[in-house]
């Protein structure tokens, strides 16, 4: 670090203590943040923090992010640098603040919880099809995983929305938008068997077009199905927190893991914006990285 930078930094830290009453630990944290930028610029561009441009600082923040710094850490770092440059502008040491137009990084969206393919298999093996209500639950789980439906879309399904001959279900999504989603052979077989037998038992002679009625012969609530899923999760020894939405995430993640096109997954999920679907590429990438680290000899 040059004598000039060291001198300016000393004055800045003193000002933090005198003007803002910051603790010594906090003042030294500001110092380290500026020193980190200065070192990086010296190594990368043979420059220093006093001569940094907006693009220099943006590149530095990007490098820190790429090395694993969290969005929160980057946001705090930018705050430190902004305070430093605002001080230099005020003191007349530099003509403009290079951080002026830099925005704090938006916190990353949490990755949706999902299940492994083995866990899905165990979950689907948990219901006892000899019991009418569990036969219904298995059919619901199969459709949920095969189609990636929202739980509200699942419980509201009616017989006219189902075409077992064509192997598709007509889903009414958000905003009343319709989409056709393929069922897959496993779901078709399970639902066909359920309609021929257990559905009649649940309706108890009532007439209804609800595909998956409750034990009272009426439409099931989302909360009831959530409760039912937790029963099977315990049987399947799945320790992760589980909800109906978890199977929707598993549907999308497993499709992408097996090479499905992102826009196809978008249509199947009923997302209006592709950016909503892109979160699953991060899930798949995280899983592939974990598998690489676990199984590759130099992972």
N, C-alpha and C positions, 0 to 999 in steps of 0.2 A: 504494500500500500504506500502510495506516494506521501511525502510530507504534507502536501497541500490537502489531500483527502483527509489525512489524519487530523490536521488542524481544523478543517471544516467540521469533521465528525465530532471532535471534542467540543466545539462550540455548540453544535446541535444538541448533543447529549446534555450539556450544561443548561441549555435553554429549556429542555424538557423538564429538568428538575426544578428550575427556578420558576418557570411560567405555568407549568401544568401540575407541579407537585407530584410527579411520578416517582415511584420507588426506585431504588438503585437497581433492583433486579429487572424491572420493566425498562429502565433506561439502557441497561446493558443488552437487553433483547433487541431494542431498536438498533444499537450499535452493531450487533452481530448480523442483523438483516442487511444493513448497508454494506458491511464488510464482505458478506457473501456475494452480493452483486458485484462489488469492486473486484474481488478475486476472479470471479467468472469472466468478467469483461477483460481482465488482464490476460487470462489464459486463452480466451477465444478470439479476441479482437485487438489485443495489445492496447487496450484503452482503459479508462477508469470511470468511476461512477459520476464524476463531475461532467464528463463529456457524453454521458449516455443519452441516446435518443429513445423515442417511444418504441421503435422497433427493437432496439437493444433490450429494453426492459421486458417487452412482450416475449422475446425469444428466451430470456432468462427464466421467466415465469413458466413458459412452456417446458423448458428443460427440467425444471424442478417438478413439474406435474408428471412428466414422463418417467421420472425416477421414483415416483410413488408418493409424493407429497399429496396430502388431501386437499380438497377444494377449500376447506376451512383454513388450512395452513397457508395456502396461496393467497387467500383473501386477507389474512393477517399480515403476510409479508408485503402485499401491495399497499396496505394501510401504512406500514412503517416507511416504505419508500416514498409514498406520497407526502407524509409528514416531513421527511428529510428534504425533498425537493421544494415543497412549499416554503420551508424555512430558508432555503438558499435563494429563492426568488425574492422573498421578503427582505433579505439582507443584501440583495443586489449582486449576488455571486454568479447567478445564471439568469439569462433573459426570460426563460419560460420553463414551466413544469412539464417534464416529459411524461408524467403519469396522468396528466389532466384528462385525457380522453380514454384512458384505459378503464374498462369495467371490471368489477369484481366477478370472478367466475361463479356461474350458477352452480349450486350444489347438485351433484349427480343424483339422478333418481335411484332409489333403492332397487336392487334387482328383485324381481318377483320370486317368491318362494315356489319351488317346484319339487317334483319327485323324480327319482331315478326310474328307469324302465323296470327294474327288478321290484321296486317298491310298488309301482302301479300294478304289476302282476300279482303281488301278494294282496293288495287291496281288493282287486277284482276277484280273488279266490276266497275272500272272507265271508261273503253272504252265503246263507244256506238256502238253496233254491227250493227245498222241500217246504219252506215256510213262505206263505204268499207275500207277506210284506217284505221279506228279504229278497224274494225273487224280483219284486218290483224294484227294490233298491239296486240290485245288480244291473237290471236293465237301464236304470237311470245312470249309474256309474259308467256303464259301457257307452251310452250315448254321450255323456258328458266328456269322456276321454276321446271318443271317436270323432266328435264334432267340435270340441272346444267351445261349447256354449257357455254363456253367462248363466248363473243359476236361475235368474228370473226367467230367462228364455226356456230353460229346461222344465221348470214346474208349470209353465203356462202352455206347454205343448198339447195339442189336441190330435185326435186320430186323423182328421182331414189334412193335417200338415205333414203326415207321414206317408211315404210311398215306398213300401218294402219291395215291390216289384222292380222299381227303378233304383232302389238303394239310396234314396236321398230324403232329407227332411227340409221342409220350408220353414225357415226361422224368421220370426218377427223381432227385429232388433230395435236398438234405440232410435227414437224418432219415427217408428213405424216402418223402417226400412226392411225390405225382405231380402233374404239371400238363401240360395240352395246349397246345402252342405252334404257331401257324401257320408254315408253311415259306416261303411266297411262291413266285411262279412261277419266278424264276431258280434258286432252290435246288432246286425240284422237277425242273426240266428237267435240271440238272446231275447230281443224284443218280440220276435215272432212267437217264440215259445211262451213268453210272459203274457202276450195278448190272448193266446189260445187258452190259457189256464188261470194263472193267478189274478189277472185283472178282473175276471168275472167274480172271483171270490171276494176281492176287495170292494167291488161295487154292490155286492149282495143283492142283485136283482134290480138295482137302480139303473136308469138310463142316463148316460153321460158321455160326452165326447172327450173328456179329460183323459189324456194318455196315461198319466201316472197319478191316480187318485189316492187320497189319504185313506186311512182305515175307516173313515166315516163316509167314504164315497165322494168326497169333495176335493177341490184343488188343494194340493199340499202347499204349505208355506215354505219360504226359503229357510226360515229358522229351523223348521222340523227336519228338512233335508240335511242341514248343517249338523244337527244333532245326530242324525243317522250315520253320517260319514265318520264322525268321531268314534262311534261304536266299532266300525270296521277297521279304523286305523289302529285301535287298541288291539283288536284281534290279530291284525297283521304285524304287530310289533313295530309300527311306524312311530318313531319318537318325535319327529318334526311336527311343528304346529300345522294343522291341516284344516282346510276349508274347501267349500265347493270350487272356489276360484283357483285353488291349487292345481286341480286337474285341468283347468283351462290353460294355465301356464305350462303344465307338463305337455299338453297337446301341442302347443306352439313350439316349445323348446325341442321336443323330440322330433318334430317335423323338420326343423332347421338343422338339427344334428344329423339328420339323414339326408340332407341336401335339398330340402324344399326351397323353392324360390320365395323370397320375402314378400313379394306382391301377392302371391297365391295365399300365403298365410294371412296376409292382411285381409283379403276377401273372405277367407274362411272364418276369421275372427269377427268380421263386421266392423273393422276399424275404418273410420272415414279418412284418417290421416296416416300416411306411411310411417311418420316419425314415432307414432305410438307403438307400432309393431317393431321398430328397430331395437327396442330394449331387449328383444329376444336374441338378437345377434350377440349382444354382450353376454347374455346368459350362456349361450352355446360356446362362445369364445372362452369364457371362464372355465367351463367344464372341460373343454379340450386342453386348456393350459394345465388344469389339475391332473388330467389323465396323462399328459406328457411328462409332467414332473414325477408322477408316481411310477410310470412304466418305462420311461426312456432311461437307458443306462447313464446318460449324462444330463438327465432332466433336473 
